[in-house]
């Protein structure tokens, strides 16, 4: 078991080392612009990536906003279970995110999708709609990349296909995006 744990940790380090620092820095600037322009930030995922999306929305909406002195308008599309089940039941599960964007999304807003496979039909539909309606689309994906990576305007690939490792790296990126504002409050200054 010790050897397995050691191997797991080494593979996790490799996944973290694959995070492109320049792209994370660019995403921080994208969020900074959204804050200054009072844009809505939408985030969505499935399974463990949905949990990461919820966590990110909490950290950005509360922690980053508290330190930045300005308020991020952030919404996790996978958090309203009643709405998701109504949309899934009346339309299809593929439409649970796009139908919410139809209500809330406006040109200039941001859509951040988190996916290990990059192939979730509900995320693909959301990114397609967002692109067609002038939203800035960002995808955090694993090594398989998938259709979401082909569609999103900005793509950050974690070079692994193991779900646990990619989801852990996603959360690390999400924490960097949030803690950039928590630990550098000047980023949130609006002039």
Secondary structure as GFF3:
##gff-version 3
##sequence-region A 1 191
A	DSSP	alpha_helix	2	17	.	.	.	ID=ss1
A	DSSP	alpha_helix	21	36	.	.	.	ID=ss2
A	DSSP	beta_strand	40	44	.	.	.	ID=ss3
A	DSSP	alpha_helix	48	58	.	.	.	ID=ss4
A	DSSP	pi_helix	59	64	.	.	.	ID=ss5
A	DSSP	alpha_helix	65	68	.	.	.	ID=ss6
A	DSSP	beta_strand	73	76	.	.	.	ID=ss7
A	DSSP	alpha_helix	81	90	.	.	.	ID=ss8
A	DSSP	three_ten_helix	93	95	.	.	.	ID=ss9
A	DSSP	alpha_helix	98	104	.	.	.	ID=ss10
A	DSSP	beta_strand	110	115	.	.	.	ID=ss11
A	DSSP	alpha_helix	121	132	.	.	.	ID=ss12
A	DSSP	beta_strand	136	141	.	.	.	ID=ss13
A	DSSP	alpha_helix	146	151	.	.	.	ID=ss14
A	DSSP	beta_strand	154	157	.	.	.	ID=ss15
A	DSSP	alpha_helix	163	183	.	.	.	ID=ss16
A	DSSP	three_ten_helix	185	188	.	.	.	ID=ss17
###
